[in-house]
Amino acid sequence: MLIQLFTEKELNAPIPKKKYIVDNVSTGEKYKKEYPTAEGIKIRYYLGGVEWEDGLPVQYHFGDGRVMWELPLGEAPAMENLKAHLQYRITDHLGNTMVVFEDKNNDGLLLTEESTDNPDALEVIQRLWYYPFGMHLEGIGQQLATPAQDYRYNGKEKDEATGLYDYGFRWYDPAIGRFTGVDPIADQFAWVSVFNYAENEPVGHIDLWGLQKAKPRTDAQNMVIVVQGYTGTNPPNNKTQARNDPGSSIDRTGLGKINDAFSGTSNQVVTFSSSHSDNTINDAIGSVNDFKSANPDGKVFLVGHSLGGDNVVNIAEGLGNVGVELAVTLDIADYWDDDNASSNVKNFVNISQNNDFPGGEDVEGNGTTYVQNFSAVKSTHRSIDNDFVGTVIQMISNMTGVSPNSTPKVNSHEEVKRH
């Protein structure tokens, strides 16, 4: 939903025209930007990972590169006239783009600067080197690419007019190693400047969306998104993770055990508070997309209880073409019976109970997803997450081959009945 979620950020660019960028204020996700060109003001839209101009797709960025659509000279601007081609990127441990290349003649080899003097035949499109805080090393490499490739430091988009990087919630200036605005969750990091980048540790860390220091999990092979049951209040924007939500915490007796079970393993677990608004859904989708950018072959798992189960259904749907290996919902609770498995989910396990209010719902299939609906014979709505967290951990362990740090109780067949 785009209505009432956007605010304009104005950049006083050192060029005659000003540039405007519109962001989704609940997630920091960019929606559109206006920028000057020789032909006049252009508008670029960012929708579902695809960038559009003049009603036509321009490029789509995926974990290892980008798909570009170009209009051959003299062709009418129409979808059927576009020519698509692929470029690939090599990144370092922080997700910084180092090399961009394209096998233009499809011979399985790359023509470098040493191989050809023809710039049109050159297949190493871009080489980038950085100082620790992200400023480019001048005089080496090749900064410009054709068409422009502006996703560089941490894989974030650079605004060429100002030299700033768009981190979603704030703009970052690599020349000074600081953000240009105050951290929206600065109250949690009183020991550092409100403008700091990654708590001044740029060699081994990134700054997640311009909000907080994060260590890239280059060893993570799988991501598990956990959405806990509703606590009575929606988490504030920018604080949807349970550990950051002032009205919640990680439930160590319930689904929080998943976090403890796989801590330090190649299964990366992120635990969210559930929400009636879209902020949890959008933040979880952002976490998965970031993970898939760094780990294109990584598997994604979604687990939710109560309203968190309904959030999981919407997260899976919002991920679009990003595959979900397994979704598990425990006693889904929401105002509408809209619990349909989306086709990008490979396996869906739904466990409900009818011993007390509100009582869960069945998840409906789509002809592609393998859906299993079970009834919890002995559980209540409040206890079902505690009762079945051991079973969920075992399912994730079986499907990833990663042994948990501890093995909670796994439910017996007498405690569940298949519908």
C-alpha positions as CSV (number, residue, x, y, z in Angstrom):
1,M,0.0,0.0,0.0
2,L,1.4,3.3,-1.1
3,I,-1.1,5.8,0.3
4,Q,-0.1,7.8,3.4
5,L,3.2,5.9,3.8
6,F,5.5,8.3,2.0
7,T,7.5,11.4,2.8
8,E,9.8,13.5,0.5
9,K,13.5,14.0,1.3
10,E,15.0,16.9,-0.6
11,L,18.7,16.8,-1.6
12,N,20.2,20.2,-2.4
13,A,22.3,18.8,-5.2
14,P,25.1,20.9,-6.6
15,I,23.4,21.1,-10.0
16,P,20.8,23.6,-11.3
17,K,17.8,21.3,-10.7
18,K,17.0,19.7,-7.3
19,K,16.5,16.0,-6.9
20,Y,13.6,14.5,-4.9
21,I,13.4,11.1,-3.5
22,V,10.2,9.6,-2.0
23,D,10.6,6.9,0.7
24,N,8.3,4.6,2.5
25,V,8.7,5.9,6.0
26,S,7.8,2.6,7.7
27,T,10.5,0.6,6.0
28,G,12.9,3.1,4.4
29,E,12.2,1.5,1.1
30,K,12.6,3.8,-1.9
31,Y,9.5,4.4,-4.1
32,K,10.6,6.9,-6.7
33,K,13.1,9.6,-7.5
34,E,13.2,12.6,-9.8
35,Y,16.4,13.7,-11.4
36,P,17.6,16.1,-14.1
37,T,19.0,14.9,-17.4
38,A,19.9,16.6,-20.7
39,E,16.4,15.8,-21.9
40,G,14.7,17.2,-18.8
41,I,13.4,15.8,-15.5
42,K,13.2,12.0,-15.4
43,I,11.2,10.0,-12.9
44,R,12.4,6.6,-11.8
45,Y,10.1,4.2,-9.9
46,Y,11.3,1.4,-7.6
47,L,8.7,-1.3,-7.5
48,G,9.3,-4.9,-6.3
49,G,13.0,-4.6,-7.0
50,V,12.4,-3.5,-10.6
51,E,13.3,0.1,-11.6
52,W,11.0,1.7,-14.2
53,E,11.2,4.9,-16.3
54,D,8.7,6.1,-18.9
55,G,6.5,3.1,-18.3
56,L,9.3,0.6,-19.2
57,P,11.6,-1.5,-17.0
58,V,15.2,-0.3,-16.8
59,Q,16.9,-2.8,-14.5
60,Y,16.3,-5.4,-11.8
61,H,19.0,-6.1,-9.2
62,F,19.4,-9.6,-7.8
63,G,22.0,-11.1,-5.4
64,D,24.7,-11.7,-8.0
65,G,24.1,-8.9,-10.4
66,R,21.4,-7.2,-12.5
67,V,19.1,-7.7,-15.5
68,M,19.0,-4.6,-17.7
69,W,16.6,-3.7,-20.4
70,E,17.7,-1.4,-23.2
71,L,16.0,0.1,-26.2
72,P,17.9,-0.3,-29.4
73,L,18.6,2.9,-31.3
74,G,15.7,3.9,-33.5
75,E,13.2,1.5,-31.9
76,A,9.8,2.8,-30.6
77,P,9.6,2.8,-26.8
78,A,7.6,-0.4,-26.2
79,M,8.0,-3.4,-24.1
80,E,8.3,-5.8,-27.0
81,N,11.3,-3.8,-28.4
82,L,13.4,-4.0,-25.2
83,K,16.5,-6.1,-25.2
84,A,17.5,-7.8,-21.9
85,H,21.0,-8.7,-20.9
86,L,22.8,-9.8,-17.7
87,Q,25.7,-8.3,-15.8
88,Y,27.2,-10.0,-12.7
89,R,28.9,-8.6,-9.7
90,I,31.6,-9.8,-7.3
91,T,31.4,-8.5,-3.7
92,D,33.6,-8.7,-0.7
93,H,32.7,-9.8,2.9
94,L,30.7,-6.6,3.5
95,G,28.6,-6.8,0.3
96,N,30.6,-4.0,-1.3
97,T,30.6,-4.3,-5.1
98,M,34.1,-4.8,-6.3
99,V,33.8,-6.0,-9.9
100,V,30.9,-5.9,-12.4
101,F,31.2,-8.0,-15.6
102,E,29.2,-9.1,-18.6
103,D,30.0,-11.9,-21.1
104,K,28.9,-9.9,-24.1
105,N,29.8,-12.4,-26.8
106,N,28.8,-15.5,-24.7
107,D,32.1,-17.3,-25.2
108,G,32.6,-18.1,-21.6
109,L,35.7,-15.8,-21.3
110,L,36.0,-12.2,-20.2
111,L,37.8,-9.5,-22.1
112,T,39.7,-7.2,-19.7
113,E,41.6,-4.0,-20.3
114,E,44.7,-6.1,-21.1
115,S,42.8,-8.1,-23.7
116,T,41.3,-5.3,-25.9
117,D,41.6,-1.6,-26.7
118,N,38.0,-1.4,-27.8
119,P,35.9,0.0,-24.9
120,D,32.7,-1.4,-26.5
121,A,34.1,-4.9,-26.4
122,L,35.4,-4.6,-22.8
123,E,33.6,-7.1,-20.6
124,V,34.9,-6.1,-17.2
125,I,32.5,-3.2,-16.8
126,Q,33.4,-1.8,-13.4
127,R,36.2,-2.2,-10.8
128,L,35.8,-0.5,-7.4
129,W,38.1,0.0,-4.5
130,Y,37.2,1.7,-1.2
131,Y,38.6,3.3,1.9
132,P,37.2,1.6,5.1
133,F,34.3,4.1,5.5
134,G,33.3,3.7,1.8
135,M,35.0,6.6,-0.1
136,H,36.3,5.5,-3.4
137,L,40.1,5.1,-4.0
138,E,40.8,7.4,-6.8
139,G,43.2,6.6,-9.7
140,I,42.7,2.8,-9.6
141,G,39.9,0.7,-10.9
142,Q,37.1,1.9,-13.1
143,Q,34.2,3.7,-11.3
144,L,31.8,4.4,-14.1
145,A,29.8,1.7,-15.9
146,T,27.5,1.9,-18.9
147,P,24.6,1.9,-18.2
148,A,25.3,3.4,-14.8
149,Q,25.8,1.0,-12.0
150,D,25.4,2.9,-8.7
151,Y,24.9,0.1,-6.2
152,R,28.4,0.1,-4.6
153,Y,29.4,0.4,-0.9
154,N,27.5,-2.2,1.1
155,G,25.5,-2.7,-2.1
156,K,23.6,0.6,-1.5
157,E,22.7,3.0,-4.2
158,K,25.0,6.0,-4.5
159,D,23.6,9.4,-5.5
160,E,26.1,10.7,-8.0
161,A,25.0,14.3,-7.7
162,T,25.8,14.5,-4.0
163,G,28.1,11.5,-3.3
164,L,25.7,10.3,-0.6
165,Y,24.5,6.7,-0.2
166,D,20.8,5.9,0.4
167,Y,20.6,3.5,3.4
168,G,16.8,3.6,3.5
169,F,16.3,5.5,6.8
170,R,19.2,8.0,6.4
171,W,21.7,9.3,3.9
172,Y,25.4,8.4,4.4
173,D,28.4,10.5,3.5
174,P,31.5,8.2,3.0
175,A,33.8,11.3,2.8
176,I,33.3,11.9,6.6
177,G,32.2,8.4,7.6
178,R,28.9,9.8,9.1
179,F,25.2,9.8,8.3
180,T,23.6,13.2,7.6
181,G,20.7,12.7,10.0
182,V,20.1,11.5,13.5
183,D,19.7,7.7,14.1
184,P,15.9,7.1,14.5
185,I,16.8,4.6,17.3
186,A,19.7,6.5,18.8
187,D,18.3,6.0,22.3
188,Q,19.5,2.5,22.2
189,F,23.1,3.5,21.5
190,A,24.0,6.2,24.0
191,W,27.8,5.4,23.8
192,V,28.3,6.6,20.3
193,S,27.4,9.6,18.2
194,V,23.9,9.8,16.8
195,F,25.5,10.2,13.3
196,N,27.9,7.3,13.6
197,Y,28.3,4.6,10.9
198,A,28.4,1.0,12.2
199,E,29.7,2.3,15.6
200,N,32.9,3.2,13.9
201,E,33.8,-0.4,13.0
202,P,33.6,-0.4,9.2
203,V,36.1,-3.1,8.5
204,G,34.0,-6.0,9.9
205,H,30.6,-4.5,10.1
206,I,27.9,-2.7,8.1
207,D,25.1,-0.4,9.2
208,L,21.8,-2.0,8.8
209,W,19.4,0.3,6.9
210,G,21.1,3.3,8.6
211,L,19.8,2.1,12.0
212,Q,22.4,0.0,13.8
213,K,25.7,-1.9,13.4
214,A,25.4,-5.4,12.1
215,K,28.0,-8.1,11.3
216,P,27.4,-9.8,7.9
217,R,26.8,-13.5,8.3
218,T,28.9,-14.8,5.4
219,D,28.7,-18.2,7.0
220,A,24.9,-18.2,7.1
221,Q,23.3,-20.7,4.7
222,N,19.7,-20.3,5.8
223,M,17.5,-17.6,7.3
224,V,14.7,-18.3,9.8
225,I,12.2,-15.5,10.3
226,V,10.2,-15.9,13.5
227,V,7.1,-13.7,14.2
228,Q,5.9,-14.0,17.8
229,G,2.3,-13.8,19.0
230,Y,0.6,-10.4,19.5
231,T,1.3,-8.7,22.9
232,G,-1.5,-6.1,22.7
233,T,0.4,-3.3,21.0
234,N,2.0,-2.9,17.6
235,P,5.8,-2.5,17.6
236,P,7.0,1.0,16.8
237,N,8.3,1.7,13.3
238,N,12.1,0.9,13.1
239,K,11.7,-1.4,16.2
240,T,9.8,-4.4,14.9
241,Q,12.5,-6.9,16.0
242,A,11.4,-8.3,19.3
243,R,14.7,-7.4,21.0
244,N,14.2,-3.7,20.0
245,D,10.4,-3.5,20.6
246,P,9.8,-1.7,24.0
247,G,6.5,-3.5,24.4
248,S,7.9,-7.0,23.8
249,S,11.0,-9.2,24.1
250,I,12.2,-12.5,22.7
251,D,10.0,-15.2,24.3
252,R,12.5,-17.7,25.6
253,T,9.7,-20.1,26.6
254,G,8.1,-20.1,23.2
255,L,9.3,-19.4,19.7
256,G,12.4,-17.6,21.1
257,K,13.8,-21.1,21.7
258,I,14.4,-21.2,17.9
259,N,16.8,-18.4,18.3
260,D,18.6,-20.2,21.1
261,A,18.6,-23.5,19.3
262,F,20.5,-22.2,16.2
263,S,22.6,-19.4,17.8
264,G,26.1,-19.6,16.3
265,T,25.1,-22.0,13.6
266,S,24.7,-21.5,9.8
267,N,20.9,-21.0,10.5
268,Q,20.5,-17.2,11.0
269,V,17.4,-16.5,13.1
270,V,15.6,-13.1,13.3
271,T,12.7,-12.7,15.7
272,F,10.0,-10.1,15.1
273,S,7.0,-8.8,17.1
274,S,3.7,-9.3,15.3
275,S,1.8,-6.3,14.1
276,H,-1.6,-5.3,12.8
277,S,0.2,-2.7,10.6
278,D,2.5,-3.5,7.7
279,N,5.8,-2.5,9.5
280,T,6.7,-6.0,10.7
281,I,5.8,-7.6,7.3
282,N,7.9,-5.0,5.4
283,D,10.9,-5.3,7.8
284,A,10.8,-9.1,7.6
285,I,10.7,-8.9,3.8
286,G,13.6,-6.5,3.8
287,S,15.6,-8.9,6.0
288,V,15.0,-11.8,3.7
289,N,15.9,-9.7,0.6
290,D,19.1,-8.6,2.2
291,F,20.0,-12.2,3.2
292,K,19.2,-13.5,-0.4
293,S,21.4,-10.7,-1.9
294,A,24.4,-12.0,0.1
295,N,23.3,-15.7,0.0
296,P,21.5,-16.3,-3.3
297,D,21.4,-20.1,-2.7
298,G,20.3,-19.8,1.0
299,K,17.0,-21.3,2.2
300,V,14.3,-19.2,3.9
301,F,12.0,-20.5,6.7
302,L,9.1,-18.6,8.2
303,V,7.5,-19.4,11.6
304,G,4.6,-17.5,13.3
305,H,2.2,-17.8,16.2
306,S,-1.3,-16.2,16.4
307,L,-1.2,-12.8,14.6
308,G,2.4,-13.7,13.8
309,G,1.1,-16.6,11.8
310,D,-1.0,-14.3,9.7
311,N,2.0,-12.0,9.3
312,V,3.9,-15.0,8.0
313,V,1.3,-15.6,5.3
314,N,1.6,-12.0,4.2
315,I,5.4,-12.0,4.4
316,A,5.5,-15.1,2.1
317,E,3.1,-13.4,-0.3
318,G,5.2,-10.1,-0.2
319,L,8.4,-12.0,-1.1
320,G,7.0,-12.6,-4.6
321,N,9.4,-14.9,-6.5
322,V,11.7,-15.4,-3.5
323,G,11.3,-19.1,-2.6
324,V,10.4,-20.2,1.0
325,E,11.4,-23.7,1.9
326,L,9.0,-24.0,4.8
327,A,6.4,-21.9,6.5
328,V,5.0,-22.9,9.8
329,T,1.9,-21.3,11.4
330,L,0.7,-22.0,14.9
331,D,-3.0,-21.1,15.6
332,I,-3.3,-18.2,13.2
333,A,-5.4,-15.4,14.5
334,D,-6.7,-12.4,12.5
335,Y,-9.9,-10.6,11.6
336,W,-10.2,-12.0,8.1
337,D,-9.9,-15.6,6.8
338,D,-7.4,-14.8,4.1
339,D,-4.9,-17.6,4.9
340,N,-3.9,-18.9,1.5
341,A,-0.5,-20.3,0.9
342,S,1.4,-18.4,-1.8
343,S,2.9,-20.4,-4.6
344,N,6.5,-19.4,-3.7
345,V,6.2,-21.5,-0.5
346,K,7.4,-25.1,-1.1
347,N,6.1,-26.6,2.2
348,F,3.4,-25.2,4.5
349,V,2.6,-26.7,8.0
350,N,-0.3,-25.2,9.9
351,I,-1.2,-26.3,13.4
352,S,-4.3,-25.0,15.0
353,Q,-6.4,-25.7,18.2
354,N,-10.1,-25.6,19.0
355,N,-9.9,-25.8,22.8
356,D,-10.4,-22.1,23.4
357,F,-10.8,-18.7,21.7
358,P,-9.7,-17.6,19.1
359,G,-9.0,-21.0,17.5
360,G,-6.9,-21.3,14.4
361,E,-7.8,-21.6,10.8
362,D,-6.8,-24.0,8.0
363,V,-4.4,-22.8,5.4
364,E,-5.6,-23.3,1.8
365,G,-3.3,-24.7,-0.9
366,N,-2.7,-23.4,-4.4
367,G,-1.9,-26.5,-6.4
368,T,1.9,-26.0,-6.0
369,T,2.6,-25.8,-2.3
370,Y,2.5,-29.0,-0.2
371,V,0.1,-27.9,2.6
372,Q,-0.5,-29.9,5.8
373,N,-3.1,-28.8,8.4
374,F,-3.0,-30.4,11.9
375,S,-5.1,-30.0,15.0
376,A,-3.3,-29.7,18.4
377,V,-5.4,-31.9,20.7
378,K,-4.1,-30.7,24.1
379,S,-3.0,-27.2,23.4
380,T,-4.6,-23.8,24.0
381,H,-4.1,-20.7,22.0
382,R,-1.6,-19.4,24.5
383,S,0.3,-22.7,25.0
384,I,0.5,-23.9,21.4
385,D,3.8,-22.1,20.6
386,N,5.4,-23.5,23.8
387,D,4.0,-26.9,23.1
388,F,5.2,-27.2,19.5
389,V,8.4,-25.2,19.4
390,G,10.5,-28.4,19.7
391,T,8.7,-29.9,16.7
392,V,9.4,-26.7,14.7
393,I,13.1,-26.8,15.6
394,Q,13.3,-30.4,14.6
395,M,11.6,-29.7,11.2
396,I,14.1,-26.9,10.5
397,S,17.0,-29.1,11.6
398,N,15.9,-31.9,9.3
399,M,15.5,-29.6,6.3
400,T,18.8,-27.8,6.8
401,G,21.0,-30.5,8.2
402,V,22.0,-28.2,11.0
403,S,21.9,-29.7,14.5
404,P,20.4,-27.5,17.2
405,N,22.4,-26.5,20.3
406,S,19.7,-28.2,22.4
407,T,16.8,-30.5,21.6
408,P,13.5,-29.5,23.2
409,K,10.6,-31.9,23.5
410,V,9.1,-33.1,20.2
411,N,5.4,-33.7,20.2
412,S,4.0,-37.3,19.9
413,H,1.5,-38.4,17.3
414,E,-1.2,-38.5,20.0
415,E,-1.0,-34.7,20.5
416,V,-1.8,-33.8,16.8
417,K,-4.4,-35.0,14.3
418,R,-4.1,-34.3,10.6
419,H,-7.2,-32.7,8.9
